[in-house]
Amino acid sequence: MTNETNETFDVAKVKADFPTLDRCQDGKKLVFLDSAASSQRPRQVLDAMTSFYETSYANVHRGVYQLAEASTAAFEHARQTVARFIGAPSPNEVVFTKNATESINLVAGSWGRANLGPGDAVVLSLLEHHANIVPWQMLAAEKGFEIRWIPLDDEGRLDLTDLDRLLDGAKLLAVTAMSNVLGTITPVHELAAAAHQHGALCLVDACQLVPHLPTDVSALGADFVAFSGHKMLGPTGIGVLWGRQELLETMPPFLGGGGMILNVTTDGFTPDVPPGKFEAGTPPITEAVGLAAAIDYLTDLGMDAVRRHEVELTSYALRTLHDALGTDLTIHGPSEPAGRGGVLSLALEDVHAHDISQILDHHAIAVRPGHHCAKPLMRHLNVAATARASFYIYNDHRDVDRLAAALVEARDFFQR
Amino acid sequence: MSDLEDLYREIILDHYRSPRNRGALETPPATRTEGFNPLCGDEIVVYVDIDDDGVISEIAIEGQGCSISQSSASMMSAAVKGKTVAEVGALNATFKTMMSIHAGDIGGGTDDVDDNDPSSDLQPSTPVRLGDLEALRGVVKFPARIKCATLSWNTLAQAIVEANEQSDE
């Protein structure tokens, strides 16, 4: 498996690994096109979690008995698997959280609360998910710093014309690596370098990046990277914050409780070293095991192949949908498949996103209507809602064909 | 398409394509109240003018949303215009009962569909005739759409509260 091949993988074989995709509605096989919200998970992940519960489960980092040792070993093995998958220099830089939202709140509540105040600025982009907006707005209300916004161009790409001015005096650039609404892939490496030039740190919301593209946090050059397990074949309830070691070491704890301390007296406490410092309470142990199994599954396919599959499928979808619906259909976001992920925000002339999704559901096609937790972006696009179809490793041309046929029917139903 | 035909009755599509009482009213004397469906981003603005006898003399609707939320708002505006606040309260309560997935199923009959429903303060009353609003009955089979249908009614209930506050000032 090298970068030079055009090989992908057998999608039919992949599909067969996902029990949910066997589901039928009114005799029609489910077409699942909502992986940007949450992916499905293969039998291998479910089996790994069940097997762990049945053979190796105990609380971690506590007991001296063999079962607890086995559980701790599996949990720490999962941390190493994550570290290797994202190119982290050390597993100690991998903090397990509940999800990416908690990862970003951790940075805001720990690093942000300690470092941001009046006169400071945090730079966000108009592409951001609420998870990378609201924590900063909450903290800004408390600390009185300014929030600045990177605008977008006509195709929903970041407009970096004024980046230097925006970063002037900023302490943090917090930006998505791929839009969950438009699929826009942002130039994270360039953004991180620009942030550093201005003395700012760079946090990357990688929720849509890590599941879909090869990711190397060292090469990205960012300081913090946040993502969720459930969008990459893993279970819900586990997310990751990767942070540079020296930052994690100097940051104050986020949540307090068991597991994050070296010592507690009646006078106070001494926090543990990272990553334990940020993992108060019993962590998502079985979920970590599930996430590691998901990473093994993706690694077997090869992330280069995953990306190739999605670029090919996205190109096919853009072509097929435009051919089927012509000017009745708008697909928001970059027109070039190479600059985007497999996330298509669709708008049909005269048919609201909710109604599109309802009619698609009638055809057993799962897409998501709404604002996708990105209301500032929706306002920029001047739409209240879109119907979003998003692809993953188990989607194929047949799924796209069924989507196109159902969209034609939705249009005809409302234009009759 | 039987389920879909049941959801998208012809009268619903008619109100969606040709919404009644669309526009704005001058404030004051009218009040302007916004309602949001945070799940789907639908937004509605209800203008009401309540005269000294407690009658909704004028109503106007702005905003954007799906066929269900827009047609429900349109039908509501036609149904409440010229009615007293008390009559509208009874109509709202009857409509909400129709829109409750658990209506009649659960002892105690609490409606857990709308946690923030300002109309829940209204006195329960004997069911009133819903007329055209009956067409929205099919929505109940699609639980995700119930909030689309009730958004305008919740916003109207809030608008009536605000209008009363305004007249008390």
Interface residues (C-beta under 8 A of the other chain):
Chain A: H352 A353 H354 D355 Q358 I359 H362 P369 G370 H371 K375 M378 A384 A385 F413 F414
Chain B: M1 D3 L4 L7 Y8 L13 L39 C40 G41 D42 E43 Q64 G65 C66 S67 I68 S69 Q70 F142 R145 C148
